[in-house]
Amino acid sequence: MIDGEMYFRNLAEELEKAQSEIFITDWWLCPKYYLVRPISLMSKRDKEKYRLDCLLNKAAARGVKIFIVHWQESRFAVTFNSMITKEYLTRLHPNIKMMRHTSDGI
């Protein structure tokens, strides 16, 4: 793939097809990230269809188990808070499990 546009479109399609498990490892996970763009040309329904949290929630509702390992940020290097991401995603559905690397243990 030449750039991220096709990668993220393919990722969205694969998340929609997932049947048993999804594994994600990330260091700066934004749950409300739109995987398909440009969003300015989409209807509200399509915008939500291609947002990461919506895709994960739909997969979880289908019975897919979702496991996420998220890097716990260094408070000296970045200003985002991975605990907010963890709390948001794990509240979406019981099939979504997330741990923050180094703080939550294994």
N, CA, C and O of each residue as an XYZ file, in Angstrom:
424
protein
N       0.843     -1.173      0.000
C       0.000      0.000      0.000
C       0.890      1.238      0.000
O       1.893      1.307      0.709
N       0.507      2.177     -0.786
C       1.327      3.375     -0.958
C       1.129      4.352      0.195
O       2.097      4.962      0.648
N      -0.069      4.510      0.668
C      -0.325      5.433      1.773
C      -1.392      4.858      2.693
O      -1.884      3.750      2.476
N      -1.733      5.597      3.688
C      -2.677      5.113      4.681
C      -4.109      5.022      4.215
O      -4.904      4.307      4.824
N      -4.467      5.726      3.148
C      -5.870      5.755      2.728
C      -6.406      4.348      2.437
O      -7.451      3.968      2.965
N      -5.712      3.580      1.612
C      -6.179      2.235      1.294
C      -6.054      1.300      2.491
O      -6.906      0.436      2.696
N      -5.001      1.468      3.280
C      -4.821      0.630      4.465
C      -6.018      0.773      5.406
O      -6.601     -0.226      5.829
N      -6.382      2.008      5.730
C      -7.466      2.214      6.688
C      -8.812      1.788      6.120
O      -9.659      1.296      6.865
N      -9.030      1.963      4.827
C     -10.271      1.476      4.205
C     -10.325     -0.052      4.315
O     -11.355     -0.617      4.684
N      -9.206     -0.716      3.992
C      -9.159     -2.182      4.109
C      -9.339     -2.633      5.557
O     -10.013     -3.628      5.824
N      -8.742     -1.906      6.475
C      -8.891     -2.229      7.890
C     -10.362     -2.162      8.309
O     -10.855     -3.053      9.000
N     -11.051     -1.113      7.894
C     -12.478     -0.979      8.222
C     -13.271     -2.160      7.670
O     -14.140     -2.703      8.352
N     -12.971     -2.553      6.443
C     -13.677     -3.690      5.833
C     -13.392     -4.985      6.578
O     -14.295     -5.801      6.769
N     -12.151     -5.183      7.001
C     -11.802     -6.404      7.741
C     -12.444     -6.421      9.132
O     -12.871     -7.475      9.604
N     -12.512     -5.268      9.784
C     -13.182     -5.207     11.086
C     -14.662     -5.555     10.945
O     -15.238     -6.193     11.825
N     -15.270     -5.140      9.848
C     -16.679     -5.468      9.613
C     -16.882     -6.957      9.383
O     -17.966     -7.476      9.649
N     -15.861     -7.656      8.895
C     -15.971     -9.082      8.599
C     -15.493     -9.977      9.736
O     -15.680    -11.192      9.674
N     -14.886     -9.414     10.763
C     -14.331    -10.227     11.854
C     -15.403    -11.135     12.447
O     -16.549    -10.727     12.638
N     -15.006    -12.383     12.738
C     -15.969    -13.352     13.248
C     -15.676    -13.851     14.650
O     -16.595    -14.239     15.372
N     -14.400    -13.847     15.052
C     -14.124    -14.407     16.375
C     -13.292    -13.484     17.262
O     -13.653    -13.264     18.418
N     -12.187    -12.939     16.747
C     -11.311    -12.124     17.587
C     -10.701    -10.972     16.780
O     -10.483    -11.066     15.573
N     -10.440     -9.890     17.502
C      -9.697     -8.755     16.960
C      -8.624     -8.424     17.988
O      -8.913     -8.287     19.177
N      -7.391     -8.297     17.526
C      -6.276     -7.924     18.388
C      -5.717     -6.594     17.901
O      -5.437     -6.432     16.714
N      -5.554     -5.639     18.819
C      -5.009     -4.327     18.478
C      -3.900     -4.001     19.468
O      -4.063     -4.162     20.677
N      -2.781     -3.545     18.944
C      -1.696     -3.011     19.763
C      -1.432     -1.606     19.243
O      -1.251     -1.413     18.041
N      -1.409     -0.630     20.133
C      -1.262      0.751     19.685
C      -0.596      1.587     20.756
O      -0.574      1.210     21.927
N      -0.064      2.702     20.360
C       0.564      3.608     21.326
C      -0.179      4.928     21.416
O       0.066      5.701     22.341
N      -1.075      5.210     20.490
C      -1.857      6.444     20.542
C      -3.201      6.164     19.889
O      -3.463      6.622     18.777
N      -4.028      5.437     20.558
C      -5.292      4.971     20.013
C      -6.374      6.018     20.214
O      -6.668      6.414     21.342
N      -6.955      6.456     19.124
C      -8.046      7.424     19.177
C      -9.329      6.693     18.802
O      -9.522      6.383     17.627
N     -10.212      6.408     19.752
C     -11.405      5.609     19.470
C     -12.341      6.233     18.435
O     -13.045      5.517     17.725
N     -12.350      7.543     18.347
C     -13.282      8.209     17.430
C     -12.627      8.569     16.094
O     -13.050      9.501     15.410
N     -11.590      7.812     15.742
C     -10.862      8.026     14.497
C     -11.674      7.477     13.321
O     -12.178      6.356     13.385
N     -11.799      8.251     12.265
C     -12.496      7.813     11.059
C     -11.515      7.064     10.172
O     -10.503      7.621      9.749
N     -11.816      5.795      9.889
C     -10.919      4.977      9.091
C     -11.070      5.241      7.595
O     -10.128      5.030      6.832
N     -12.230      5.694      7.178
C     -12.455      6.011      5.771
C     -12.682      7.505      5.662
O     -13.453      8.087      6.425
N     -12.002      8.122      4.706
C     -12.074      9.568      4.526
C     -12.209      9.894      3.048
O     -11.943      9.018      2.225
N     -12.594     11.065      2.673
C     -12.845     12.246      3.500
C     -14.239     12.199      4.110
O     -15.211     11.877      3.426
N     -14.332     12.514      5.371
C     -15.613     12.451      6.062
C     -16.546     13.578      5.648
O     -17.761     13.472      5.813
N     -15.987     14.657      5.113
C     -16.833     15.788      4.702
C     -17.786     15.406      3.583
O     -18.794     16.083      3.379
N     -17.490     14.328      2.847
C     -18.337     13.893      1.738
C     -19.308     12.787      2.130
O     -20.046     12.282      1.283
N     -19.314     12.407      3.403
C     -20.147     11.286      3.849
C     -21.403     11.750      4.567
O     -21.462     12.843      5.130
N     -22.400     10.882      4.528
C     -23.604     11.119      5.321
C     -23.265     10.845      6.781
O     -22.239     10.235      7.083
N     -24.128     11.297      7.684
C     -23.893     11.061      9.110
C     -23.817      9.567      9.410
O     -22.991      9.141     10.216
N     -24.670      8.770      8.771
C     -24.686      7.324      8.982
C     -23.363      6.697      8.543
O     -22.814      5.847      9.243
N     -22.852      7.116      7.385
C     -21.580      6.567      6.907
C     -20.416      7.010      7.780
O     -19.466      6.253      7.982
N     -20.485      8.236      8.300
C     -19.424      8.692      9.198
C     -19.323      7.775     10.406
O     -18.230      7.357     10.788
N     -20.459      7.467     11.002
C     -20.465      6.594     12.172
C     -20.082      5.163     11.809
O     -19.469      4.459     12.610
N     -20.443      4.737     10.605
C     -20.120      3.379     10.162
C     -18.618      3.156     10.122
O     -18.149      2.061     10.432
N     -17.868      4.165      9.751
C     -16.423      4.015      9.571
C     -15.589      4.577     10.713
O     -14.374      4.725     10.577
N     -16.225      4.892     11.832
C     -15.470      5.355     12.991
C     -15.011      4.129     13.783
O     -15.778      3.180     13.948
N     -13.780      4.139     14.268
C     -13.190      2.971     14.918
C     -14.043      2.452     16.070
O     -14.294      1.250     16.150
N     -14.494      3.328     16.962
C     -15.280      2.849     18.107
C     -16.584      2.200     17.668
O     -17.024      1.225     18.277
N     -17.200      2.722     16.631
C     -18.451      2.138     16.125
C     -18.197      0.760     15.514
O     -18.968     -0.174     15.733
N     -17.112      0.639     14.749
C     -16.758     -0.654     14.157
C     -16.475     -1.693     15.238
O     -16.914     -2.838     15.134
N     -15.744     -1.291     16.272
C     -15.429     -2.229     17.358
C     -16.673     -2.615     18.144
O     -16.842     -3.778     18.513
N     -17.536     -1.654     18.400
C     -18.768     -1.935     19.140
C     -19.671     -2.898     18.361
O     -20.250     -3.816     18.940
N     -19.785     -2.686     17.062
C     -20.602     -3.589     16.239
C     -20.016     -4.989     16.221
O     -20.749     -5.975     16.299
N     -18.695     -5.080     16.119
C     -18.053     -6.392     16.131
C     -18.295     -7.083     17.474
O     -18.619     -8.270     17.514
N     -18.140     -6.354     18.551
C     -18.370     -6.918     19.886
C     -19.809     -7.396     20.035
O     -20.057     -8.444     20.632
N     -20.752     -6.640     19.500
C     -22.162     -7.028     19.571
C     -22.435     -8.303     18.770
O     -23.376     -9.035     19.076
N     -21.620     -8.572     17.746
C     -21.749     -9.813     16.964
C     -21.119    -11.001     17.691
O     -21.215    -12.136     17.224
N     -20.479    -10.744     18.825
C     -19.849    -11.813     19.581
C     -18.344    -11.901     19.401
O     -17.709    -12.817     19.924
N     -17.770    -10.960     18.669
C     -16.327    -10.948     18.461
C     -15.652    -10.474     19.748
O     -16.074     -9.484     20.346
N     -14.611    -11.176     20.169
C     -13.821    -10.787     21.342
C     -12.733     -9.831     20.871
O     -12.011    -10.129     19.920
N     -12.615     -8.691     21.530
C     -11.659     -7.663     21.129
C     -10.665     -7.447     22.261
O     -11.042     -7.182     23.403
N      -9.392     -7.565     21.918
C      -8.316     -7.417     22.884
C      -7.395     -6.291     22.424
O      -6.890     -6.311     21.302
N      -7.183     -5.313     23.298
C      -6.371     -4.150     22.957
C      -5.260     -3.986     23.985
O      -5.512     -3.992     25.191
N      -4.034     -3.841     23.503
C      -2.904     -3.483     24.347
C      -2.508     -2.077     23.939
O      -2.169     -1.829     22.782
N      -2.553     -1.176     24.874
C      -2.279      0.241     24.609
C      -1.083      0.672     25.438
O      -1.012      0.400     26.636
N      -0.157      1.337     24.800
C       1.019      1.836     25.500
C       0.611      2.920     26.490
O      -0.097      3.862     26.133
N       1.057      2.785     27.722
C       0.796      3.844     28.704
C       1.790      4.966     28.455
O       3.003      4.759     28.486
N       1.275      6.124     28.214
C       2.104      7.278     27.865
C       3.007      7.711     29.017
O       2.701      7.497     30.190
N       4.093      8.307     28.655
C       4.956      8.953     29.646
C       4.404     10.361     29.863
O       4.248     11.120     28.906
N       4.120     10.700     31.065
C       3.525     12.018     31.306
C       4.488     13.158     30.994
O       4.088     14.321     30.934
N       5.736     12.821     30.800
C       6.724     13.839     30.448
C       6.813     14.059     28.939
O       7.332     15.083     28.493
N       6.314     13.108     28.150
C       6.479     13.175     26.702
C       5.223     13.629     25.967
O       5.319     14.378     24.995
N       4.048     13.190     26.411
C       2.801     13.505     25.710
C       1.726     13.907     26.712
O       1.839     13.652     27.911
N       0.688     14.536     26.191
C      -0.353     15.043     27.090
C      -1.635     14.234     27.084
O      -2.532     14.525     27.876
N      -1.765     13.219     26.216
C      -3.011     12.455     26.216
C      -3.017     11.475     27.376
O      -1.977     11.191     27.969
N      -4.191     10.966     27.691
C      -4.349     10.064     28.824
C      -4.967      8.759     28.325
O      -6.150      8.719     27.988
N      -4.166      7.691     28.278
C      -4.648      6.411     27.770
C      -5.710      5.794     28.676
O      -6.452      4.920     28.228
N      -5.806      6.216     29.927
C      -6.854      5.697     30.810
C      -8.235      6.137     30.322
O      -9.201      5.384     30.440
N      -8.331      7.322     29.789
C      -9.605      7.793     29.232
C     -10.015      6.906     28.061
O     -11.178      6.521     27.940
N      -9.051      6.586     27.202
C      -9.321      5.698     26.070
C      -9.769      4.332     26.561
O     -10.732      3.767     26.044
N      -9.078      3.804     27.553
C      -9.431      2.489     28.098
C     -10.844      2.500     28.680
O     -11.643      1.609     28.388
N     -11.148      3.484     29.484
C     -12.477      3.553     30.104
C     -13.571      3.686     29.049
O     -14.618      3.046     29.153
N     -13.334      4.504     28.051
C     -14.332      4.702     26.994
C     -14.588      3.401     26.237
O     -15.737      2.986     26.086
N     -13.524      2.759     25.762
C     -13.698      1.561     24.945
C     -14.267      0.391     25.740
O     -15.122     -0.332     25.230
N     -13.821      0.190     26.957
C     -14.312     -0.961     27.725
C     -15.755     -0.772     28.193
O     -16.420     -1.748     28.541
N     -16.238      0.448     28.205
C     -17.654      0.691     28.540
C     -18.577      0.412     27.359
O     -19.781      0.232     27.545
N     -18.028      0.374     26.149
C     -18.865      0.152     24.973
C     -19.536     -1.213     25.000
O     -20.724     -1.337     24.703
N     -18.759     -2.246     25.361
C     -19.292     -3.611     25.322
C     -18.404     -4.525     26.176
O     -17.189     -4.332     26.218
N     -18.988     -5.504     26.848
C     -18.189     -6.422     27.670
C     -17.176     -7.254     26.872
O     -16.223     -7.771     27.453
N     -17.361     -7.392     25.567
C     -16.420     -8.151     24.743
C     -15.161     -7.356     24.392
O     -14.251     -7.888     23.757
N     -15.105     -6.106     24.793
C     -13.922     -5.291     24.533
C     -13.082     -5.250     25.798
O     -13.516     -4.734     26.828
N     -11.874     -5.798     25.711
C     -10.934     -5.839     26.828
C      -9.707     -5.027     26.440
O      -9.207     -5.139     25.321
N      -9.223     -4.206     27.374
C      -8.060     -3.383     27.074
C      -7.161     -3.302     28.289
O      -7.622     -3.159     29.421
N      -5.874     -3.398     28.031
C      -4.904     -3.169     29.100
C      -3.896     -2.140     28.616
O      -3.563     -2.055     27.434
N      -3.432     -1.370     29.578
C      -2.401     -0.362     29.290
C      -1.065     -0.964     29.648
O      -0.842     -1.363     30.791
N      -0.185     -1.031     28.688
C       1.134     -1.620     28.894
C       1.863     -0.893     30.016
O       1.895      0.338     30.038
N       2.417     -1.599     30.896
C       3.194     -1.230     32.079
C       2.349     -0.867     33.286
O       2.834     -1.011     34.408
N       1.123     -0.408     33.129
C       0.371     -0.046     34.339
C      -0.598     -1.132     34.769
O      -0.774     -1.359     35.966
N      -1.231     -1.810     33.816
C      -2.254     -2.791     34.148
C      -1.714     -4.197     34.344
O      -2.421     -5.072     34.843
N      -0.493     -4.413     33.965
C       0.064     -5.749     34.056
C      -0.548     -6.667     33.021
O      -1.240     -6.221     32.106
N      -0.292     -7.928     33.171
C      -0.795     -8.892     32.175
C      -1.869     -9.757     32.790
O      -2.419    -10.630     32.118
